[in-house]
Amino acid sequence: MPIRHSGLQREVLGLYRAFIRLAYQKGDLSQRQYIIETVRKEFKGRKDWPLRDFDTIENWVKQGQRRLLSLERAKSVQRVVLS
């Protein structure tokens, strides 16, 4: 039976996947590796946040979505910072 995720969990997973997809669309191999490494580090660093801290998580997701949008618009990706 598949795992059921809450709406917020689906948003976080979707954001993670979107950053990984972006990594494969932008730049060369070194940029791709840098983006994937940075995104994994950022998400792993937040995995221990309290699950009931909805406001903090929602704000972080919104910041990540804004950052993703700006990176999608950029011609190349120089730095990825989610915080």
VMD Tcl script that draws the C-alpha trace (Angstrom):
set ca {
  {0.00 0.00 0.00}
  {1.43 3.41 -0.96}
  {2.27 5.98 1.69}
  {-0.24 8.82 1.98}
  {1.30 12.24 2.41}
  {-0.33 15.37 3.74}
  {-0.74 18.38 1.48}
  {2.27 20.11 2.98}
  {4.41 16.99 2.60}
  {3.39 16.79 -1.06}
  {4.39 20.44 -1.52}
  {7.82 19.81 -0.01}
  {8.37 16.72 -2.15}
  {7.19 18.58 -5.24}
  {9.58 21.43 -4.52}
  {12.46 18.99 -4.10}
  {11.62 17.27 -7.39}
  {11.31 20.62 -9.15}
  {14.80 21.64 -8.02}
  {16.23 18.31 -9.19}
  {14.50 18.66 -12.58}
  {15.90 22.19 -12.83}
  {19.39 20.84 -12.21}
  {19.09 18.62 -15.27}
  {17.79 21.48 -17.42}
  {20.38 24.08 -16.49}
  {24.08 24.22 -17.09}
  {26.78 21.68 -17.52}
  {27.66 18.64 -15.44}
  {29.52 20.57 -12.73}
  {26.61 23.01 -12.26}
  {24.15 20.10 -12.20}
  {26.16 18.31 -9.51}
  {26.47 21.50 -7.49}
  {22.71 22.16 -7.62}
  {21.79 18.60 -6.66}
  {24.33 18.54 -3.83}
  {23.12 21.88 -2.46}
  {19.43 20.99 -2.70}
  {19.97 17.65 -0.95}
  {21.95 19.35 1.80}
  {19.26 22.02 2.32}
  {16.42 19.50 2.46}
  {18.28 17.04 4.70}
  {19.11 19.88 7.08}
  {15.40 20.52 7.55}
  {14.21 16.95 7.83}
  {14.37 17.08 11.64}
  {12.07 20.10 11.92}
  {8.98 19.43 14.04}
  {6.23 18.10 11.78}
  {3.65 20.33 13.46}
  {5.57 23.56 12.82}
  {3.35 24.36 9.85}
  {4.05 28.10 9.68}
  {7.81 27.66 9.47}
  {7.56 24.89 6.90}
  {5.04 26.79 4.78}
  {7.23 29.91 4.81}
  {10.27 27.87 3.83}
  {8.32 26.24 0.96}
  {7.19 29.67 -0.28}
  {10.77 30.94 -0.19}
  {11.89 27.84 -2.07}
  {9.20 28.33 -4.71}
  {10.27 31.94 -5.23}
  {13.91 30.85 -5.50}
  {12.98 28.11 -7.95}
  {11.08 30.57 -10.11}
  {14.01 32.99 -10.22}
  {16.41 30.15 -11.08}
  {14.09 28.94 -13.85}
  {14.14 32.44 -15.36}
  {17.94 32.75 -15.13}
  {20.02 31.73 -18.12}
  {22.52 29.88 -15.97}
  {22.66 28.85 -12.36}
  {25.55 30.24 -10.37}
  {24.39 29.67 -6.79}
  {21.53 27.90 -5.11}
  {20.49 29.12 -1.68}
  {17.15 28.08 -0.27}
  {17.27 29.71 3.14}
}
mol new
graphics top color blue
foreach p $ca { graphics top sphere $p radius 0.5 }
foreach p [lrange $ca 0 end-1] q [lrange $ca 1 end] { graphics top cylinder $p $q radius 0.2 }
display resetview
